[in-house]
Amino acid sequence: MTEADITGQLVQMMDMTINGTGLFFSMISAYIVAIFFFLHRAPVIMKLVGFLFFSLAAAFLMLFMRGTFDHSHALQAALVELSQRGDLSPVGKAAMARGIGAEGIDATIQQVMFGALGLVYLTLFYLTFLHRWKHD
């Protein structure tokens, strides 16, 4: 692979991350609206089905995002290997520096996304099953 191939794929991985983040916010927003308007009054079985469906969608999204991050890490390792054989352009050096190690931007994004999903998941569980809503 050339540097251009690798950096091109890294840009695609960033695009997939942004799209995944947008889907994450859309999915959670839709579930919050569902809780507010009708799910808080629904029978327990409907709450269970709704939360199970949300859980499966969130798990699928996180598995997809995990694969995207793994692919991005492999591309960055390829850039490191390529840099050891010769000079990289400034774009290649910037892409390589962006994600190397646990302090890299990609690692931070991954930690924030997975941490945020965990907190949101627990909050939505509480709002779905434990919160006592005032009835109209």
SULMO-V358298 format. One record per pair of residues at least 6 apart in sequence whose C-alpha atoms are under 6 Angstrom apart, sorted by the first residue. I is the first residue (numbers start at 1). J is the second residue. If there is no record, write none. Layout:
[[I;J] [I;J]]
//
This chain:
[[76;96] [98;104] [98;105] [99;105] [99;106]]
//
